[in-house]
Amino acid sequence: MRIQAGDIQINYELAGDGPAVVLTHGLGSDVSGWQAASDALRDRYRVLRWDVRGFGLSDRPPGPMSPSVWAADLAALLDALEIEQAVIGGISMGGVVAQRFALDFPAKTRALILVSTSSEVGEAARSGWEARASLVEEKGMAALLDQTGPAIAYSESYRSANADAIRRSTEEAVARNDPHCYAAAARGVSDYNYTPELRSIDCPTLILQGLEDGLTPPGGSVIMSRHIPDARLEMIERCGHGIPAEQPQEMMRLLEDFLAGLP
């Protein structure tokens, strides 16, 4: 479904009844990325998934894009759907959006779920994102098929057992993404540092991190857990960046335990 939220039309899926839980996808993905989690939670929660500006079936205006813009889009979407407060969750880029949302809209944030993400970007990662943005602008999304990013995102055991599935997933991302929007989004998450602000977050926070994550290494989650007061950090063994694909049962166990314990 699409709805006007601020200056754009946003595509979203809303399912279930109960306290609201928002799940935000990562770079290159869309609402489908959280489908399994939504199916598991919808009998107890009102689960909102949405296509971030520039992705899926949401509008794709020219950049620039940034976590602040996406967080404002989400606030406008919640207002349009008359949702006053929600648990705000996100994976990877979606986790960056979730952090920015909690910082900019604390009254709308009941709790925070951060999956495979970080609160700051180092110089090496910043250069890597710029190189990726330039690559897809010059050669198109198909150029990503020859990059190592999709492979290092997963744990070694998952890569060896699911090479074909990883390749298909990358090909699907290539097919559904606009290179200019993808590049703008990559630049949008290439330069931020929220770490000094995290101490102002006063809502319950769950941080999920794969111990074999080659894209957002575990150290970033440790930093977040030390700066967000009383944050709960869960390190998942035999797991990389794609926690929903690699360890779905463990992820859902941790998510449901966290949500059930909210006041």
N, C-alpha and C positions, 0 to 999 in steps of 0.2 A: 504494500500500500504506500501511496505517496501523500504527503501533506505539506502545506506551506509552513515553513519555520524560518522566521527572519527573512532573509533575502533570497532563499533558495527553496526548492522542493526537495524534501528528504524522503527516501524510501525506508520503510521500517516494517518489522513484523512484531506483533504484540500478541502474546498467548498466555492463557492461564488467569488465575485470580488469586489475590493475596497481596502481600507487600511487594513493591516494585523492585525489580532487579534489572539493571541495564548491563548489556554485554556488548563491548565494542571490539571490532575486528582489527587485525593488523594490516600492515602495508601490503597492498596487492590483493587483499581478500575482500569479502563482503559479508552479508548477513548469514550466508551458508556456513561460515566458519564456526559459528556457535550453535548450529542446529541441534546436535546431540545433547548439549547441555540444556538447551531450552526444553527439549522433549522430556528430559529427566526432572526438570524443576517446575514445569508448568502446572502440576497438580497441587502445588502449595504456594507458588509465587506468580506474580504477574511479570512475565519476562519480556523485556523490550530489547530487540536487536535492531540495528540500524546501519545503513550504508553511509559511511563518512563522506562528506563533500569530496567529489572527485572520483568516487568509486561506486561500483555496483550500479543500481538504478537511480541513485541520487543525482542531482544536477552536477555537471562538471564544468563550472566556470573556470576561466583562466586564473592562474595563481596570482600572487603568492598564497601558499597555504601554511598554516602553523598550528601547533597544539592549542594556542589561544583561540584561533578562529574555530577550530573543531569543537572546543569546549563550549564556546558561545552558541554554536549550532545545536549542540546537545541540550543546552539550557532552553533554547527556543523550541526545540522539539518537545521537551517535557512540558513546557507551558502550553503548547498547542494541544497536547494530549491530556492536559489538566492533571498532571502528575506532580504533586508538590515536592515530594522527596523520594529518593531511591537509593538502593545500594548501587554504587557505580563501579563496574568492573571492566577490564580491558586486557588484551594480550598484546605484547610487543608495542607497536605504535599505539594501539588502543590503550595500553597501560600508561603511556605518556599522556594521552588525552585525559584519562581518568585522573591522573595526578593534577593536571592543570585545572580540571573541572573542580576537584575538591578544594584547590587553593582559591579559585575565583568564585565558586558558588558553594561555600560551606553549608549554608542553610538548606540547600537542596540535596546534600550528601549525607545519607544515613550511615553508610559504611563504605569501605573501599576494598576492592579486590584487584591486586596487581599481579599479572602473570607474565613471566618471561620479559621483563622490562627493566628500565633503569631510570635514575633521576638526573643523569648528566651524561654528556658525550665528550670523550677525549679527542685529542688531535688526530690520532690515527683513524678512529672511527669517523670523524668529521670528513677527513680526506676520502675515506672509502665511500661514504654516501654521495659526496660530490662527484666522484668518479663514476658511480653507478648512475646518477642522474644524467650526467653528460653522455654516458654510453647509450641509454635508451632514447635520448633526444636525437642522437646522431644516427643510430642503427636500428632503432625500434625495439619493442619489447622482446622480440625473438632473440636478441643478443644475450639475454639473461640465461638462455638455455646452456650457454657455454661457460657460465660463471660457477664458482665454487660455493656461492652463498647457500643455495638450496641444499647442498650436501652437508655442509658443516652445521647446518641448523639442527641436525638430528644426531642422536647418539650413535655410536659405532654399531651396536647390535641392531638398532632399528634400520640403519642404512643398509646393512648387509642383507637383511631379510625383506626389505621393502623398496628396493631400488626402482623397480618399475612403477610402483605407486607414487614415489617421490617425483619421478620423471613426469608422470601424467599430471600430478598436481601442479608442477611448474608450468607445463604446457597449457593447462587450463587458466592459470593466472596470466600467462602471456596473452591468451586469446581474449580475455575479458577486460584487460586494462588498456587505457589510453596512455601512450608514452609520455605525453606532455603533463597530464595529471599525475602520473606516477613519479615523474621527475620532480615536479613541484612538491609533492608530498615527501619524497626522499630528502629534498633540501629542507623541508619543514621540520624534519626530525633529526637534522644533522648538527644542530647547534642550539643546545639548551642546557641549562644547569639549574634545576629546581632544588638541589640538595639544601642550600641555606634556608629555603622557605618551608621545608617539610616539618619542622618542629611546630608549625602553626596548625597542623592537621590534628584535630582532636576527636575524630571518629574512629570506631573499630576498624582495623586494617589487617587484611590477610595478604601475604606475599608468597607466591608460588614460584619456585625456581628449579629447573632441571640442572643437575650437577654436571652434565656433559653438554651444556649449551655453549656452542661456539660463536653465536651471534651476540648474545647479551650474557657474558660470563657471570658466574655466581657472585663475584665481588660486588657487582652493582646492586644486587638484592640485599647483600649484607649492609651496604651503605644506607640504603633506604630504611632497613629495619632498625638501624641505629639512630636515625634522625626522626622517624615518625614515632611519637610516643606510644609505647605499649603495642607496637606492631607485632604480629605473629608471622614468623618466617618459617616456611616449610620447604626444605630441600628434598627433591625427589630423585632417587637413585635410578640409574640406567635410563636417563631421560635427557633430551636436549631441549631445543627451543620450542618444538611443537608439542607441548604437554597434552593438549586435547587429543592428538593422534597417537602419541607414544604411550601415555599412561592415563587413559580415560577413566578407568575405574578408580584409581588412586586420586586423580584430580577431583572427581565428583564426590568421593568420600570426604575429602578435605573441604570442598566448597559447601557441601550440605551440613557438615559439622559446624562450620563457621556461621552459616546463615541461621541454623537452629539456635545458636547461642547468642544471637543478637538480642538486646533488650527490646 
